[in-house]
Amino acid sequence: MAKALKRIGFHNVQLAHNPREALKAADEFNFDIVFSDYNMGDGKNGQQLLQELRHFKKVRYDCIFIMISAETSREVVLGAIESEPEGYIAKPFNEAMLHRKIDRLMDKQAQAAYTANNIEQKGLLIGKAISIIAGLQSSLDPAQSEEVSGNLDKLYDYMQRRLLEANLHNDMTMVAEVADLLETVKSGWDAIEPGH
């Protein structure tokens, strides 16, 4: 999963193998997104971890928490949802599903921030989006294809400028434009066979 997150633009990915490590990492890092397996071992589950992270304010109010589980029983799913994670992903899942879930949750946060005119939250979310695009831009390799890399570099520059304008003018249509462009780019990458 860490590799998948890095491929979609997240560069500072921290792994924790149990709730204790997760709580310690939350003390050391300021997370944008937390993924937690529902079954974590060590006597705690993902639902309990989420409650502890929020109760002791170990994550920011805008941190997205996504519960992951192979459990499909009604009781477990409803229990996990009751703790109000921002998202729930059932195993097995692929990188495209993961990317779509993150996109939807970040878009939902952005819409809520714009609707409430929460300037601080809008700025944070625009900043996150720009960072993800900058990460994608920095991973371009002209040695693979100078023309494709050059075109994507220009497109990523354009997207970042549009997001800055969207923030300045409080214009969600510009944010939607960038989201559509990212989806188009992602669809193109998804269509390429691995190894090409």
Residue pairs with C-beta under 8 A, 6 or more apart in sequence:
1 35
1 98
2 13
2 15
4 95
4 98
5 13
5 98
6 13
7 95
8 95
8 98
8 99
8 102
8 132
8 186
9 131
9 132
9 133
9 135
9 136
10 33
10 132
10 135
11 135
12 29
14 25
14 29
14 31
16 22
16 24
16 25
18 40
18 41
18 42
19 40
19 42
19 44
19 48
19 49
19 52
20 42
22 34
22 36
22 40
22 49
22 53
23 49
23 52
23 53
23 58
25 31
26 34
26 53
26 58
26 59
27 58
30 60
31 59
31 60
31 63
32 62
32 63
32 64
32 128
33 63
33 64
33 65
33 66
33 102
34 50
34 53
34 59
34 63
34 64
34 65
34 66
35 66
35 68
36 46
36 49
36 50
36 65
36 66
36 67
36 68
36 85
37 46
37 67
37 68
37 69
38 45
38 46
38 47
38 67
38 68
38 69
38 71
38 76
38 80
39 45
39 46
39 69
39 70
39 71
40 46
40 49
44 52
46 67
46 68
46 69
46 80
46 85
47 67
47 79
47 80
47 82
47 83
50 65
50 67
50 83
50 84
50 85
51 83
52 58
53 59
53 65
59 65
62 109
62 121
62 124
62 125
64 86
64 87
64 102
64 105
64 106
64 109
65 85
65 86
65 87
66 85
66 86
66 87
66 88
66 89
66 101
66 102
66 105
67 80
67 83
67 85
67 87
67 88
67 89
68 88
68 89
68 90
68 91
68 93
69 76
69 77
69 80
69 88
69 89
69 90
69 91
70 90
70 91
70 92
71 77
71 80
72 90
77 88
80 88
81 88
86 105
86 108
86 109
87 101
87 104
87 105
89 97
89 98
89 101
96 186
96 190
99 186
103 179
103 182
103 183
106 125
106 128
106 129
107 179
109 121
109 125
110 122
110 125
110 126
110 129
110 172
110 175
111 172
112 118
112 121
113 121
113 122
113 125
114 122
114 170
114 172
114 175
117 170
122 167
122 170
123 167
126 163
126 164
126 166
126 167
126 175
129 163
129 175
129 178
130 160
130 163
130 164
133 156
133 159
133 160
133 163
133 178
133 182
134 156
134 160
136 152
136 156
137 152
137 153
137 156
137 157
140 149
140 152
140 153
140 156
141 149
142 149
142 150
152 185
155 181
155 185
158 181
159 178
159 181
159 182
162 174
162 177
162 178
163 174
163 175
163 178
165 171
165 174
166 172
166 173
166 174
166 175
166 178
